[in-house]
């Protein structure tokens, strides 16, 4: 894959990821009483793997699935499986907006860790964007860290694992086809989910009522990762990930409309700070059209 630098195109791809992640959260909330976290992860990955293989065959892309970087894929998917398990569990415990808000500490970790793991330059503007976004998250969610609720802890921990996943994804996009990343993602997640599901037993099989929601979770999961991986191939992680902050006001509105979760006036103040951080990052890296410095090639783990 070439080192194309197109930050505005990357931002456009991220809008697709936002829609997909939102759909996945809604579907998870709909079946939370019928399936546990590991069942959702296992079944959605099985369906997702079938979809990836079918699409790969139709497009003649299966020949691009590589096996020479399996170690990187295993590490990435261990991080991702852990993060997703915590995220899906948190969705069933605390308000959607609070889950997403705590998850959005992940871009802060990405921005701060990118210089160490991806060789990307950490500028004052990126630090300012991260600070604005993080301040907005805290204002909107006002997480009660003092109570140490399980859902809050799960969502906060998921953010750390998602940041690690983003680091690995960015490294893999340098030389790995997206079809290969999605193939190993769904296959390894299916294996990990099945093992965890069986160990935790008994297993609740999909029903006519839950299968459509599991299918939506699978399609949304693949779509989200396709959009996210494509975005990361077009711009540095510290540019791409802050765009995801837009999910917060969207999911807050969804929670209010469908689940009677309150929207407080502080949402708009926090959302304003979040969008200010996004604008600050994209204005520097996209509006001028000048190429931003790319990170050094990452040594394969």
BATI-273862 format. One record per residue (C-alpha): residue number from 1; x, y, z. Coordinates in steps of 0.05 Angstrom, whole numbers, m for minus. Layout:
BATI-273862
<seq = NUM u = X v = Y w = Z>
...
end
This chain:
BATI-273862
<seq = 1 u = 0 v = 0 w = 0>
<seq = 2 u = 27 v = 68 w = m18>
<seq = 3 u = 40 v = 123 w = 31>
<seq = 4 u = m17 v = 166 w = 3>
<seq = 5 u = m33 v = 227 w = 45>
<seq = 6 u = m106 v = 249 w = 38>
<seq = 7 u = m132 v = 273 w = 105>
<seq = 8 u = m199 v = 300 w = 79>
<seq = 9 u = m214 v = 233 w = 46>
<seq = 10 u = m194 v = 199 w = 110>
<seq = 11 u = m244 v = 242 w = 148>
<seq = 12 u = m298 v = 222 w = 98>
<seq = 13 u = m284 v = 149 w = 110>
<seq = 14 u = m289 v = 161 w = 184>
<seq = 15 u = m361 v = 184 w = 177>
<seq = 16 u = m377 v = 114 w = 153>
<seq = 17 u = m342 v = 85 w = 214>
<seq = 18 u = m383 v = 131 w = 259>
<seq = 19 u = m449 v = 106 w = 229>
<seq = 20 u = m426 v = 33 w = 234>
<seq = 21 u = m403 v = 38 w = 307>
<seq = 22 u = m469 v = 72 w = 325>
<seq = 23 u = m510 v = 17 w = 292>
<seq = 24 u = m469 v = m35 w = 328>
<seq = 25 u = m482 v = m3 w = 396>
<seq = 26 u = m557 v = m1 w = 382>
<seq = 27 u = m560 v = m73 w = 360>
<seq = 28 u = m520 v = m95 w = 421>
<seq = 29 u = m568 v = m59 w = 467>
<seq = 30 u = m627 v = m94 w = 433>
<seq = 31 u = m603 v = m165 w = 448>
<seq = 32 u = m567 v = m154 w = 513>
<seq = 33 u = m616 v = m199 w = 551>
<seq = 34 u = m612 v = m256 w = 501>
<seq = 35 u = m537 v = m263 w = 489>
<seq = 36 u = m476 v = m249 w = 532>
<seq = 37 u = m415 v = m211 w = 509>
<seq = 38 u = m375 v = m271 w = 484>
<seq = 39 u = m434 v = m300 w = 446>
<seq = 40 u = m444 v = m233 w = 410>
<seq = 41 u = m370 v = m230 w = 393>
<seq = 42 u = m367 v = m302 w = 369>
<seq = 43 u = m430 v = m301 w = 326>
<seq = 44 u = m417 v = m233 w = 296>
<seq = 45 u = m346 v = m254 w = 277>
<seq = 46 u = m370 v = m319 w = 245>
<seq = 47 u = m419 v = m281 w = 203>
<seq = 48 u = m367 v = m228 w = 188>
<seq = 49 u = m316 v = m279 w = 164>
<seq = 50 u = m366 v = m309 w = 115>
<seq = 51 u = m381 v = m240 w = 88>
<seq = 52 u = m307 v = m222 w = 81>
<seq = 53 u = m291 v = m287 w = 44>
<seq = 54 u = m352 v = m280 w = m1>
<seq = 55 u = m335 v = m208 w = m20>
<seq = 56 u = m262 v = m226 w = m29>
<seq = 57 u = m281 v = m282 w = m77>
<seq = 58 u = m329 v = m237 w = m116>
<seq = 59 u = m276 v = m183 w = m124>
<seq = 60 u = m219 v = m231 w = m136>
<seq = 61 u = m181 v = m205 w = m76>
<seq = 62 u = m169 v = m269 w = m37>
<seq = 63 u = m100 v = m276 w = m68>
<seq = 64 u = m79 v = m214 w = m28>
<seq = 65 u = m90 v = m249 w = 39>
<seq = 66 u = m20 v = m258 w = 67>
<seq = 67 u = 8 v = m303 w = 122>
<seq = 68 u = 77 v = m272 w = 132>
<seq = 69 u = 53 v = m223 w = 185>
<seq = 70 u = 11 v = m270 w = 228>
<seq = 71 u = 47 v = m248 w = 291>
<seq = 72 u = 25 v = m176 w = 280>
<seq = 73 u = m47 v = m199 w = 266>
<seq = 74 u = m48 v = m242 w = 329>
<seq = 75 u = m24 v = m186 w = 373>
<seq = 76 u = m72 v = m136 w = 341>
<seq = 77 u = m131 v = m182 w = 350>
<seq = 78 u = m115 v = m199 w = 422>
<seq = 79 u = m116 v = m124 w = 437>
<seq = 80 u = m179 v = m115 w = 397>
<seq = 81 u = m216 v = m175 w = 426>
<seq = 82 u = m201 v = m152 w = 496>
<seq = 83 u = m224 v = m81 w = 480>
<seq = 84 u = m286 v = m104 w = 445>
<seq = 85 u = m305 v = m151 w = 502>
<seq = 86 u = m300 v = m94 w = 551>
<seq = 87 u = m337 v = m47 w = 504>
<seq = 88 u = m396 v = m94 w = 491>
<seq = 89 u = m402 v = m108 w = 565>
<seq = 90 u = m401 v = m34 w = 583>
<seq = 91 u = m457 v = m21 w = 532>
<seq = 92 u = m503 v = m66 w = 573>
<seq = 93 u = m486 v = m32 w = 639>
<seq = 94 u = m483 v = 44 w = 631>
<seq = 95 u = m513 v = 98 w = 585>
<seq = 96 u = m490 v = 97 w = 512>
<seq = 97 u = m463 v = 168 w = 515>
<seq = 98 u = m421 v = 151 w = 576>
<seq = 99 u = m391 v = 89 w = 542>
<seq = 100 u = m373 v = 128 w = 480>
<seq = 101 u = m346 v = 186 w = 521>
<seq = 102 u = m299 v = 142 w = 561>
<seq = 103 u = m280 v = 105 w = 497>
<seq = 104 u = m259 v = 172 w = 468>
<seq = 105 u = m199 v = 175 w = 514>
<seq = 106 u = m170 v = 126 w = 463>
<seq = 107 u = m153 v = 182 w = 413>
<seq = 108 u = m115 v = 217 w = 468>
<seq = 109 u = m73 v = 155 w = 478>
<seq = 110 u = m64 v = 148 w = 402>
<seq = 111 u = m41 v = 220 w = 394>
<seq = 112 u = 7 v = 215 w = 453>
<seq = 113 u = 34 v = 146 w = 435>
<seq = 114 u = 40 v = 157 w = 359>
<seq = 115 u = 110 v = 187 w = 364>
<seq = 116 u = 134 v = 126 w = 403>
<seq = 117 u = 102 v = 70 w = 362>
<seq = 118 u = 91 v = 101 w = 293>
<seq = 119 u = 145 v = 154 w = 288>
<seq = 120 u = 93 v = 209 w = 278>
<seq = 121 u = 111 v = 279 w = 299>
<seq = 122 u = 75 v = 306 w = 361>
<seq = 123 u = 61 v = 380 w = 350>
<seq = 124 u = 31 v = 433 w = 395>
<seq = 125 u = m30 v = 434 w = 351>
<seq = 126 u = m42 v = 359 w = 361>
<seq = 127 u = m33 v = 367 w = 435>
<seq = 128 u = m83 v = 425 w = 436>
<seq = 129 u = m133 v = 384 w = 395>
<seq = 130 u = m126 v = 326 w = 443>
<seq = 131 u = m135 v = 371 w = 503>
<seq = 132 u = m198 v = 403 w = 473>
<seq = 133 u = m228 v = 336 w = 456>
<seq = 134 u = m213 v = 306 w = 523>
<seq = 135 u = m242 v = 366 w = 559>
<seq = 136 u = m305 v = 361 w = 518>
<seq = 137 u = m312 v = 287 w = 535>
<seq = 138 u = m306 v = 301 w = 609>
<seq = 139 u = m358 v = 357 w = 606>
<seq = 140 u = m408 v = 315 w = 567>
<seq = 141 u = m402 v = 250 w = 606>
<seq = 142 u = m380 v = 274 w = 674>
<seq = 143 u = m359 v = 202 w = 690>
<seq = 144 u = m364 v = 185 w = 764>
<seq = 145 u = m294 v = 157 w = 771>
<seq = 146 u = m300 v = 160 w = 847>
<seq = 147 u = m354 v = 106 w = 846>
<seq = 148 u = m312 v = 58 w = 805>
<seq = 149 u = m373 v = 27 w = 773>
<seq = 150 u = m357 v = m37 w = 733>
<seq = 151 u = m386 v = m7 w = 669>
<seq = 152 u = m344 v = 56 w = 676>
<seq = 153 u = m281 v = 16 w = 689>
<seq = 154 u = m295 v = m30 w = 630>
<seq = 155 u = m306 v = 28 w = 581>
<seq = 156 u = m243 v = 64 w = 606>
<seq = 157 u = m201 v = 1 w = 599>
<seq = 158 u = m230 v = m13 w = 530>
<seq = 159 u = m202 v = 55 w = 508>
<seq = 160 u = m132 v = 34 w = 524>
<seq = 161 u = m138 v = m31 w = 485>
<seq = 162 u = m170 v = 6 w = 426>
<seq = 163 u = m110 v = 54 w = 425>
<seq = 164 u = m63 v = m6 w = 422>
<seq = 165 u = m106 v = m35 w = 366>
<seq = 166 u = m102 v = 30 w = 327>
<seq = 167 u = m26 v = 29 w = 333>
<seq = 168 u = m23 v = m42 w = 305>
<seq = 169 u = m73 v = m26 w = 250>
<seq = 170 u = m33 v = 33 w = 226>
<seq = 171 u = 30 v = m10 w = 224>
<seq = 172 u = m6 v = m64 w = 185>
<seq = 173 u = m34 v = m15 w = 133>
<seq = 174 u = 38 v = m4 w = 111>
<seq = 175 u = 44 v = m62 w = 64>
<seq = 176 u = m18 v = m104 w = 81>
<seq = 177 u = m81 v = m104 w = 39>
<seq = 178 u = m146 v = m86 w = 73>
<seq = 179 u = m177 v = m153 w = 53>
<seq = 180 u = m121 v = m188 w = 89>
<seq = 181 u = m130 v = m147 w = 153>
<seq = 182 u = m206 v = m159 w = 152>
<seq = 183 u = m198 v = m234 w = 138>
<seq = 184 u = m151 v = m246 w = 197>
<seq = 185 u = m192 v = m198 w = 240>
<seq = 186 u = m257 v = m237 w = 232>
<seq = 187 u = m225 v = m306 w = 233>
<seq = 188 u = m184 v = m294 w = 296>
<seq = 189 u = m240 v = m258 w = 331>
<seq = 190 u = m286 v = m317 w = 315>
<seq = 191 u = m237 v = m366 w = 345>
<seq = 192 u = m225 v = m324 w = 407>
<seq = 193 u = m299 v = m311 w = 416>
<seq = 194 u = m318 v = m385 w = 407>
<seq = 195 u = m267 v = m408 w = 458>
<seq = 196 u = m290 v = m356 w = 509>
<seq = 197 u = m363 v = m371 w = 495>
<seq = 198 u = m355 v = m446 w = 505>
<seq = 199 u = m313 v = m437 w = 568>
<seq = 200 u = m364 v = m390 w = 598>
<seq = 201 u = m424 v = m434 w = 576>
<seq = 202 u = m479 v = m452 w = 570>
<seq = 203 u = m486 v = m425 w = 499>
<seq = 204 u = m549 v = m390 w = 476>
<seq = 205 u = m556 v = m401 w = 401>
<seq = 206 u = m583 v = m347 w = 356>
<seq = 207 u = m659 v = m344 w = 348>
<seq = 208 u = m704 v = m315 w = 295>
<seq = 209 u = m710 v = m253 w = 338>
<seq = 210 u = m635 v = m244 w = 352>
<seq = 211 u = m604 v = m267 w = 286>
<seq = 212 u = m620 v = m202 w = 248>
<seq = 213 u = m588 v = m161 w = 303>
<seq = 214 u = m527 v = m206 w = 304>
<seq = 215 u = m524 v = m198 w = 228>
<seq = 216 u = m527 v = m122 w = 235>
<seq = 217 u = m471 v = m124 w = 287>
<seq = 218 u = m429 v = m166 w = 239>
<seq = 219 u = m441 v = m121 w = 179>
<seq = 220 u = m431 v = m58 w = 221>
<seq = 221 u = m367 v = m87 w = 250>
<seq = 222 u = m337 v = m102 w = 182>
<seq = 223 u = m359 v = m35 w = 154>
<seq = 224 u = m330 v = 2 w = 213>
<seq = 225 u = m263 v = m32 w = 206>
<seq = 226 u = m262 v = m24 w = 130>
<seq = 227 u = m275 v = 51 w = 139>
<seq = 228 u = m226 v = 58 w = 196>
<seq = 229 u = m171 v = 18 w = 162>
<seq = 230 u = m180 v = 56 w = 97>
<seq = 231 u = m177 v = 122 w = 135>
<seq = 232 u = m114 v = 101 w = 171>
<seq = 233 u = m82 v = 84 w = 104>
<seq = 234 u = m95 v = 155 w = 80>
<seq = 235 u = m72 v = 197 w = 139>
<seq = 236 u = m33 v = 190 w = 205>
<seq = 237 u = m70 v = 160 w = 264>
<seq = 238 u = m65 v = 225 w = 303>
<seq = 239 u = m104 v = 259 w = 246>
<seq = 240 u = m156 v = 205 w = 233>
<seq = 241 u = m178 v = 184 w = 302>
<seq = 242 u = m201 v = 253 w = 330>
<seq = 243 u = m255 v = 254 w = 276>
<seq = 244 u = m288 v = 197 w = 313>
<seq = 245 u = m305 v = 246 w = 368>
<seq = 246 u = m367 v = 264 w = 328>
<seq = 247 u = m398 v = 199 w = 351>
<seq = 248 u = m411 v = 227 w = 420>
<seq = 249 u = m467 v = 277 w = 406>
<seq = 250 u = m497 v = 227 w = 356>
<seq = 251 u = m501 v = 170 w = 406>
<seq = 252 u = m526 v = 217 w = 460>
<seq = 253 u = m585 v = 235 w = 414>
<seq = 254 u = m597 v = 161 w = 399>
<seq = 255 u = m597 v = 145 w = 473>
<seq = 256 u = m647 v = 200 w = 487>
<seq = 257 u = m694 v = 182 w = 430>
<seq = 258 u = m695 v = 106 w = 438>
<seq = 259 u = m674 v = 92 w = 510>
<seq = 260 u = m698 v = 154 w = 548>
<seq = 261 u = m627 v = 171 w = 569>
<seq = 262 u = m624 v = 245 w = 589>
<seq = 263 u = m588 v = 298 w = 547>
<seq = 264 u = m561 v = 352 w = 592>
<seq = 265 u = m543 v = 423 w = 569>
<seq = 266 u = m470 v = 408 w = 581>
<seq = 267 u = m473 v = 361 w = 520>
<seq = 268 u = m471 v = 421 w = 473>
<seq = 269 u = m413 v = 454 w = 508>
<seq = 270 u = m374 v = 389 w = 508>
<seq = 271 u = m392 v = 374 w = 436>
<seq = 272 u = m368 v = 444 w = 417>
<seq = 273 u = m300 v = 431 w = 448>
<seq = 274 u = m296 v = 363 w = 414>
<seq = 275 u = m311 v = 392 w = 345>
<seq = 276 u = m261 v = 448 w = 359>
<seq = 277 u = m208 v = 395 w = 369>
<seq = 278 u = m228 v = 360 w = 305>
<seq = 279 u = m227 v = 425 w = 265>
<seq = 280 u = m160 v = 444 w = 293>
<seq = 281 u = m129 v = 379 w = 270>
<seq = 282 u = m161 v = 377 w = 201>
<seq = 283 u = m148 v = 452 w = 188>
<seq = 284 u = m74 v = 442 w = 196>
<seq = 285 u = m69 v = 375 w = 159>
<seq = 286 u = m122 v = 379 w = 105>
<seq = 287 u = m144 v = 449 w = 86>
<seq = 288 u = m78 v = 472 w = 60>
<seq = 289 u = m66 v = 411 w = 17>
<seq = 290 u = 6 v = 408 w = 39>
<seq = 291 u = 32 v = 340 w = 55>
<seq = 292 u = 44 v = 327 w = 128>
<seq = 293 u = 106 v = 289 w = 150>
<seq = 294 u = 94 v = 215 w = 152>
<seq = 295 u = 122 v = 169 w = 205>
<seq = 296 u = 180 v = 123 w = 194>
<seq = 297 u = 166 v = 52 w = 173>
<seq = 298 u = 149 v = 9 w = 232>
<seq = 299 u = 191 v = m53 w = 245>
<seq = 300 u = 147 v = m115 w = 239>
<seq = 301 u = 133 v = m142 w = 309>
end
